[in-house]
Amino acid sequence: MFYAAISGNDIIGYREQLTAQTLAGAKRQAWRRFRSGYRHHTIYVGELLDAGTRYERGIAIATRDISSKRWRDLP
């Protein structure tokens, strides 16, 4: 299960669960959802662990600055 989050100096943090089945699909869906932000914002795509429990947390897999054209995969 994937999630997308947007981060910036004027955003505390907003996370949304995605319906995509693959990482490429999750990146595409996240970009379509959050691309209207300001160029200093960053989009994160990750895997959601322990979804639906009180221990739910996300592990970031890839990031993209809205002003850039490429996704960066995180180690």
C-alpha positions in Angstrom: 0.0 0.0 0.0 1.5 3.3 -1.1 1.0 6.9 0.3 1.9 10.3 -1.0 2.8 13.3 1.2 3.7 16.9 0.4 6.1 19.0 2.5 7.2 22.6 2.4 8.0 25.5 4.7 4.4 26.6 4.9 2.9 23.1 5.2 3.0 21.0 8.4 2.5 17.8 6.4 -0.3 16.3 4.5 -0.5 12.5 3.7 -2.9 10.7 1.4 -3.3 7.0 0.7 -3.0 6.0 -2.9 -4.8 3.3 -4.9 -1.8 2.4 -7.2 -0.4 -1.1 -7.2 3.1 -0.3 -8.4 5.7 2.3 -7.5 5.6 3.8 -11.0 1.8 4.1 -10.7 2.1 5.6 -7.2 4.6 8.3 -8.5 2.2 9.1 -11.3 -0.8 9.4 -9.1 1.1 11.5 -6.5 2.3 13.9 -9.2 -1.2 14.3 -10.6 -2.6 15.0 -7.1 0.0 17.4 -5.7 1.6 19.1 -8.8 -0.4 22.3 -8.3 1.8 23.3 -5.2 4.4 25.9 -5.1 7.8 25.1 -6.5 9.5 25.0 -3.1 7.3 22.0 -2.1 8.5 18.4 -2.1 6.4 15.4 -2.9 7.1 12.1 -1.1 6.0 8.7 -2.1 6.3 5.7 0.2 5.1 2.5 1.5 2.5 2.5 4.3 3.3 0.0 7.1 0.8 -1.3 9.7 -2.0 0.5 7.8 -5.2 0.9 9.9 -3.6 0.4 13.2 -2.4 2.9 15.8 1.2 2.1 14.8 0.7 3.2 11.2 3.8 4.7 9.7 5.2 5.5 6.3 8.6 4.7 4.8 9.6 7.2 2.1 10.8 5.5 -1.2 11.0 8.4 -3.6 10.9 12.3 -3.6 10.4 14.9 -6.2 10.6 18.7 -5.9 7.7 20.3 -7.8 10.2 22.5 -9.7 12.2 19.5 -10.9 11.5 17.0 -13.6 12.8 13.8 -12.1 12.0 11.5 -9.2 14.9 10.7 -6.8 14.8 7.2 -5.3 15.8 7.1 -1.6 18.2 4.4 -0.4 
